[in-house]
Amino acid sequence: MIVQIYEIQDTRQAEQCIALGVDHIGSVLLSEDGWRQRSLKDAILLSEGTDVKNSLLPLFRDTDTLERSLDYYHPHYVHFCDSLTDRLCRPVNLERIMQFQYNLKEKFPEIGVIRSIPTPRAGMARGFPTLEIARTLEPASDLFLIDTWLEKEPVGGFIGITGRPADWDLSGELVRQSDIPVILGGGLSPENVFEALLKVCPYGADSCTHTNKMDQDGKVIRFQKDFRRVTEFIKEIRRAEKTIRGNMEELRKGMDGLESELGGRP
């Protein structure tokens, strides 16, 4: 499973992520006015020549600025996390979004598209169109990121940065349905990622909020990673990988034994 860590905005933090074994390093463009940042470009360039991939998440919608940004940073992935439902939890115009992604992939065929798929918290998922949204946008996407949907988003118009886990049962359904890789995000931490991965079995795990530093009042400090927690997060993912492989091996042995037993019957 891959490990994806977000809010990496400078070379120091990018170097630490690479040294710890992070597979995907995510950076955020906060506004179209400040889209050009040399320190951010240097952080993205650090992964060149390694197996580490980088992604750029723009928190704006201006197409011209986005294209200038992709020309300047040239990331492996561009990550879109726009809200995909209205106030009544109905999907927005997904055909328009899909066409936008197709057009972008035509202009930048070397850059993959990550699309955040809204997934409610446990107990809130009844009737929510998570699977429908993913099914529609899958042909124009390269990776999905499951992220938590709340009725009121912390960043207006965008999914994520909630610190709350998504419904893992629904997340598992999405993983099984999807023909493209699915990364599980949404409130993952060193404390819960092992359980989540055993239940969902995704392509990878993403963390932002719960691997950030906290202030004296226990509030998350944005864009400042706690690398002790990043280390623990990675450790728990590797533990989950080992457990899943062991479970699959036991299942395979059990199936082989059953086949041998049935094959020997008259």
SULPEGI-V506840 format. One record per pair of residues at least 6 apart in sequence whose C-alpha atoms are under 7 Angstrom apart, sorted by the first residue. I is the first residue (numbers start at 1). J is the second residue. D is the distance in whole Angstrom. If there is no record, write none. Layout:
i=[I & I]
j=[J & J]
d=[D & D]
This chain:
i=[1 & 1 & 1 & 2 & 2 & 2 & 2 & 3 & 3 & 3 & 3 & 3 & 3 & 3 & 4 & 4 & 4 & 4 & 4 & 4 & 4 & 5 & 5 & 5 & 5 & 5 & 5 & 6 & 6 & 6 & 6 & 6 & 7 & 7 & 7 & 7 & 7 & 8 & 8 & 8 & 8 & 8 & 9 & 9 & 9 & 10 & 10 & 10 & 11 & 11 & 14 & 20 & 23 & 23 & 24 & 24 & 24 & 25 & 25 & 25 & 26 & 26 & 26 & 27 & 27 & 27 & 28 & 28 & 28 & 29 & 29 & 29 & 29 & 30 & 30 & 31 & 31 & 32 & 32 & 35 & 41 & 44 & 44 & 47 & 47 & 53 & 54 & 54 & 54 & 55 & 55 & 55 & 55 & 55 & 56 & 56 & 56 & 56 & 57 & 57 & 57 & 75 & 76 & 76 & 77 & 77 & 77 & 77 & 78 & 78 & 78 & 78 & 79 & 79 & 79 & 80 & 80 & 80 & 81 & 81 & 81 & 81 & 82 & 82 & 82 & 83 & 83 & 83 & 84 & 84 & 85 & 85 & 86 & 89 & 91 & 91 & 98 & 98 & 101 & 102 & 112 & 113 & 113 & 113 & 114 & 114 & 114 & 114 & 114 & 115 & 115 & 115 & 115 & 116 & 116 & 116 & 116 & 117 & 117 & 117 & 117 & 117 & 117 & 118 & 118 & 118 & 118 & 118 & 118 & 119 & 119 & 119 & 119 & 119 & 119 & 119 & 120 & 120 & 120 & 120 & 120 & 121 & 121 & 121 & 121 & 121 & 122 & 122 & 131 & 142 & 143 & 143 & 143 & 144 & 144 & 144 & 145 & 145 & 145 & 145 & 146 & 146 & 146 & 146 & 146 & 147 & 147 & 147 & 147 & 147 & 148 & 148 & 148 & 148 & 148 & 148 & 148 & 149 & 149 & 153 & 154 & 154 & 160 & 161 & 162 & 163 & 163 & 163 & 163 & 164 & 164 & 165 & 165 & 165 & 166 & 168 & 168 & 168 & 171 & 172 & 175 & 175 & 181 & 182 & 182 & 183 & 183 & 183 & 183 & 183 & 184 & 184 & 184 & 184 & 185 & 185 & 185 & 187 & 188 & 188 & 189 & 189 & 189 & 189 & 190 & 190 & 190 & 190 & 193 & 193 & 194 & 194 & 194 & 197 & 198 & 198 & 209 & 211 & 211 & 211 & 211 & 212 & 212 & 212 & 212 & 212 & 212 & 213 & 213 & 213 & 213 & 213 & 214 & 214 & 215]
j=[203 & 204 & 241 & 23 & 203 & 204 & 205 & 22 & 23 & 24 & 204 & 205 & 206 & 234 & 22 & 23 & 24 & 25 & 205 & 206 & 207 & 24 & 25 & 26 & 206 & 207 & 208 & 25 & 26 & 27 & 207 & 208 & 26 & 27 & 28 & 208 & 223 & 14 & 25 & 26 & 27 & 223 & 27 & 40 & 43 & 39 & 40 & 43 & 42 & 43 & 43 & 231 & 52 & 53 & 52 & 53 & 54 & 53 & 54 & 55 & 54 & 55 & 56 & 55 & 56 & 57 & 56 & 57 & 58 & 35 & 57 & 58 & 59 & 58 & 59 & 59 & 60 & 60 & 65 & 69 & 73 & 54 & 75 & 53 & 54 & 76 & 75 & 76 & 77 & 75 & 76 & 77 & 78 & 79 & 75 & 77 & 78 & 79 & 78 & 79 & 80 & 111 & 111 & 112 & 111 & 112 & 113 & 114 & 111 & 112 & 113 & 114 & 113 & 114 & 115 & 114 & 115 & 116 & 115 & 116 & 158 & 159 & 157 & 158 & 159 & 157 & 158 & 159 & 91 & 92 & 91 & 92 & 92 & 128 & 129 & 133 & 137 & 140 & 140 & 140 & 142 & 141 & 142 & 143 & 141 & 142 & 143 & 144 & 145 & 141 & 143 & 144 & 145 & 144 & 145 & 146 & 147 & 130 & 134 & 144 & 145 & 146 & 147 & 130 & 146 & 147 & 148 & 149 & 159 & 130 & 146 & 147 & 148 & 149 & 166 & 167 & 148 & 149 & 150 & 166 & 167 & 148 & 149 & 165 & 166 & 167 & 166 & 167 & 174 & 180 & 180 & 181 & 182 & 181 & 182 & 183 & 182 & 183 & 184 & 185 & 171 & 183 & 184 & 185 & 186 & 159 & 160 & 166 & 185 & 186 & 159 & 160 & 162 & 164 & 165 & 166 & 186 & 159 & 160 & 159 & 161 & 162 & 186 & 209 & 187 & 186 & 187 & 209 & 210 & 186 & 187 & 186 & 187 & 188 & 186 & 196 & 199 & 200 & 200 & 200 & 182 & 202 & 203 & 202 & 203 & 202 & 203 & 204 & 205 & 206 & 202 & 204 & 205 & 206 & 205 & 206 & 207 & 210 & 207 & 210 & 207 & 210 & 211 & 233 & 229 & 232 & 233 & 236 & 236 & 237 & 236 & 237 & 240 & 240 & 240 & 244 & 220 & 225 & 226 & 229 & 230 & 220 & 221 & 222 & 224 & 225 & 226 & 220 & 221 & 224 & 225 & 226 & 220 & 221 & 221]
d=[5 & 4 & 7 & 6 & 7 & 4 & 6 & 5 & 5 & 6 & 6 & 5 & 6 & 7 & 6 & 6 & 4 & 6 & 6 & 5 & 6 & 6 & 5 & 6 & 6 & 5 & 6 & 6 & 4 & 6 & 6 & 5 & 6 & 5 & 6 & 7 & 5 & 6 & 7 & 6 & 5 & 7 & 6 & 5 & 7 & 6 & 5 & 5 & 6 & 4 & 6 & 7 & 5 & 6 & 6 & 5 & 5 & 6 & 5 & 6 & 6 & 5 & 6 & 6 & 5 & 6 & 6 & 5 & 6 & 6 & 6 & 5 & 6 & 6 & 5 & 6 & 6 & 6 & 6 & 6 & 6 & 6 & 7 & 6 & 7 & 6 & 6 & 5 & 6 & 6 & 6 & 4 & 5 & 6 & 6 & 6 & 5 & 6 & 6 & 5 & 6 & 7 & 5 & 6 & 5 & 4 & 6 & 7 & 7 & 6 & 5 & 6 & 6 & 4 & 6 & 6 & 5 & 6 & 6 & 5 & 6 & 5 & 6 & 4 & 6 & 5 & 5 & 5 & 6 & 5 & 4 & 5 & 6 & 7 & 7 & 7 & 6 & 6 & 6 & 6 & 6 & 5 & 5 & 6 & 6 & 6 & 5 & 6 & 7 & 6 & 6 & 5 & 6 & 6 & 5 & 6 & 6 & 7 & 6 & 7 & 6 & 5 & 6 & 6 & 6 & 5 & 6 & 5 & 7 & 6 & 6 & 6 & 5 & 5 & 6 & 7 & 6 & 5 & 6 & 6 & 6 & 6 & 7 & 6 & 4 & 5 & 6 & 4 & 6 & 6 & 6 & 5 & 6 & 6 & 5 & 6 & 6 & 5 & 6 & 6 & 7 & 6 & 5 & 5 & 7 & 7 & 6 & 6 & 5 & 5 & 7 & 6 & 7 & 7 & 6 & 5 & 5 & 6 & 7 & 7 & 7 & 6 & 7 & 6 & 7 & 6 & 4 & 6 & 7 & 6 & 4 & 5 & 4 & 6 & 6 & 7 & 7 & 6 & 6 & 4 & 6 & 6 & 6 & 6 & 5 & 6 & 5 & 5 & 5 & 7 & 6 & 6 & 5 & 6 & 6 & 5 & 6 & 7 & 6 & 7 & 7 & 5 & 7 & 6 & 7 & 6 & 4 & 6 & 7 & 7 & 6 & 6 & 5 & 6 & 6 & 7 & 7 & 6 & 6 & 5 & 6 & 6 & 6 & 7 & 6 & 4 & 5 & 6 & 5 & 6 & 5 & 5 & 4 & 5 & 6]
